Amino acid sequence: MKIIIEEPQMPAFGQHLGEVCQLGSVIFLKGTLGMGKTTLSRALVQGLGWQGKVKSPTYTLVEQYDLANSVVFHFDLYRLADPEELEFLGIRDFDAQRGLWLVEWPEKGVGLLPSADLVIELSECESADARQVTISAHSSRGESQLKSLRNRMPEAI
């Protein structure tokens, strides 16, 4: 699925994405620096009901958001030099079945990350205030989520 999302539409898109993603979901976020991976993550976490600030985990590598019915783990692996560093982070202690994982720069964690249900790639488009968003499913759960997302998307997006 390919769509163009303008910056003001990102919060609504993030909320729709959060509504269709189930506990135990793993979402890989791809794109070059400045494409909006963290902006999308912020929109998704806030769309799920988080009232506080959603920080970028660029330096901490992971931020955890405990919500009423779920937990979101937001990983930013940009500064990872070697996937083995995830072992020192305690990657195996993060419950992939109980939470929703958002993983920026997943290619830096190959071999130690769980498989993705959805892969979302953000890239430039003609308008500087918009992004082309390509969403692909990589599991049966991801297929179901993608189908639900298509059904929920407002006409404007």
Phi, psi and omega per residue, in radians:
M1 nan 2.232 3.093
K2 -2.106 2.306 3.098
I3 -2.464 2.773 3.022
I4 -1.841 2.227 3.134
I5 -2.131 2.154 3.062
E6 -1.455 2.701 -3.059
E7 -0.869 -0.783 3.135
P8 -1.145 -0.312 -3.139
Q9 -1.521 -0.228 -3.043
M10 -1.026 -0.760 3.114
P11 -1.037 -0.731 3.128
A12 -1.151 -0.715 3.111
F13 -1.097 -0.787 3.106
G14 -1.041 -0.702 3.125
Q15 -1.143 -0.786 3.101
H16 -1.057 -0.727 3.133
L17 -1.087 -0.790 3.114
G18 -1.082 -0.632 -3.124
E19 -1.177 -0.552 -3.092
V20 -1.601 -0.299 -3.113
C21 -1.429 2.375 -3.083
Q22 -1.753 2.837 3.044
L23 -1.018 2.475 -3.105
G24 1.563 0.027 -3.131
S25 -1.422 2.525 3.078
V26 -2.136 2.150 -3.137
I27 -2.071 2.131 3.041
F28 -1.620 2.299 3.120
L29 -1.957 2.089 -3.080
K30 -2.099 2.681 3.104
G31 2.617 2.757 3.139
T32 -1.251 3.024 3.113
L33 -0.970 2.377 3.071
G34 1.426 0.164 -3.115
M35 -1.455 -0.246 3.075
G36 1.923 0.319 3.135
K37 -1.077 -0.809 -3.141
T38 -1.227 -0.629 3.096
T39 -1.074 -0.753 3.107
L40 -1.143 -0.747 3.116
S41 -1.045 -0.775 3.128
R42 -1.039 -0.800 3.139
A43 -1.084 -0.715 -3.141
L44 -1.142 -0.838 -3.108
V45 -1.108 -0.764 3.121
Q46 -1.182 -0.610 3.093
G47 -1.137 -0.429 3.087
L48 -1.470 -0.049 3.050
G49 1.974 0.041 3.123
W50 -1.173 2.207 -3.079
Q51 -1.644 -0.384 -3.093
G52 -1.478 -3.002 3.117
K53 -1.287 2.458 3.055
V54 -1.824 1.879 -3.065
K55 -1.563 2.658 3.025
S56 -1.359 2.267 3.135
P57 -1.508 0.522 -3.080
T58 -0.963 -0.736 -3.086
Y59 -1.701 -0.488 -3.136
T60 -1.540 -0.266 -3.088
L61 1.295 -0.506 3.118
V62 -2.607 2.456 2.982
E63 -2.165 2.440 -3.123
Q64 -1.997 2.346 3.134
Y65 -2.145 1.907 3.135
D66 -1.544 1.977 -3.127
L67 -1.837 3.029 -3.082
A68 -0.974 -0.796 -3.055
N69 -2.034 0.093 -3.081
S70 -2.828 3.121 3.044
V71 -2.363 2.445 3.097
V72 -1.980 2.275 3.041
F73 -1.898 2.067 -3.127
H74 -1.909 1.924 -3.123
F75 -1.792 2.426 2.982
D76 -2.233 1.841 -3.015
L77 -1.680 0.239 -3.078
Y78 -0.937 -0.724 -3.054
R79 -1.524 0.052 3.141
L80 -1.258 2.195 3.126
A81 -1.534 -0.505 -3.076
D82 -2.589 2.394 3.131
P83 -0.959 -0.507 -3.130
E84 -1.067 -0.377 3.096
E85 -1.077 -0.393 3.089
L86 -1.134 -0.498 3.072
E87 -1.107 -0.705 3.120
F88 -1.203 -0.496 3.089
L89 -1.271 -0.327 -3.109
G90 1.456 0.645 -3.060
I91 -0.939 -0.572 -3.116
R92 -1.277 -0.245 3.123
D93 -1.489 -0.238 3.107
F94 -1.427 2.157 -3.028
D95 -1.382 1.815 -3.134
A96 -1.283 -0.252 3.128
Q97 -1.555 -0.490 -3.072
R98 -1.617 -0.345 -3.016
G99 -2.135 3.099 3.027
L100 -1.890 2.183 -3.121
W101 -1.786 2.230 2.977
L102 -1.978 2.075 -3.031
V103 -2.143 1.909 3.019
E104 -1.506 2.482 -3.129
W105 1.035 0.862 -3.083
P106 -1.093 -0.429 -3.138
E107 -1.076 -0.337 3.132
K108 -1.438 -0.125 -3.130
G109 -2.066 0.346 -3.088
V110 -0.958 2.336 3.100
G111 1.669 -0.372 -3.138
L112 -2.054 -0.192 3.113
L113 -1.574 2.617 2.990
P114 -1.158 2.833 3.109
S115 -1.171 2.589 3.138
A116 -1.395 2.516 2.947
D117 -1.529 -0.758 3.100
L118 -2.228 2.496 2.979
V119 -2.084 2.188 -3.139
I120 -2.052 2.121 3.134
E121 -1.983 2.223 3.113
L122 -1.861 2.319 3.138
S123 -2.496 2.884 -3.120
E124 -1.163 2.692 2.968
C125 -2.426 -3.038 -3.029
E126 -1.029 -0.713 3.141
S127 -1.473 2.307 3.127
A128 -1.161 -0.389 -3.116
D129 -1.671 0.270 -3.118
A130 -2.369 2.802 3.099
R131 -2.311 2.527 2.936
Q132 -1.482 2.238 -3.115
V133 -2.043 2.093 3.113
T134 -1.927 2.129 -3.103
I135 -2.047 2.233 3.101
S136 -2.280 2.522 3.126
A137 -1.624 2.473 -3.117
H138 -2.252 0.299 3.090
S139 -2.799 2.971 3.080
S140 -1.148 -0.617 3.075
R141 -1.102 -0.764 3.105
G142 -1.079 -0.702 3.090
E143 -1.037 -0.782 3.127
S144 -1.107 -0.732 -3.136
Q145 -1.164 -0.713 3.130
L146 -1.119 -0.719 3.097
K147 -1.084 -0.789 3.117
S148 -1.112 -0.672 3.138
L149 -1.129 -0.738 3.097
R150 -1.026 -0.695 -3.127
N151 -1.242 -0.477 -3.091
R152 -1.587 -0.292 -3.033
M153 -1.128 2.207 3.098
P154 -1.206 2.803 -3.123
E155 -0.964 -0.580 -3.039
A156 -1.231 -0.333 -3.057
I157 -1.847 nan nan
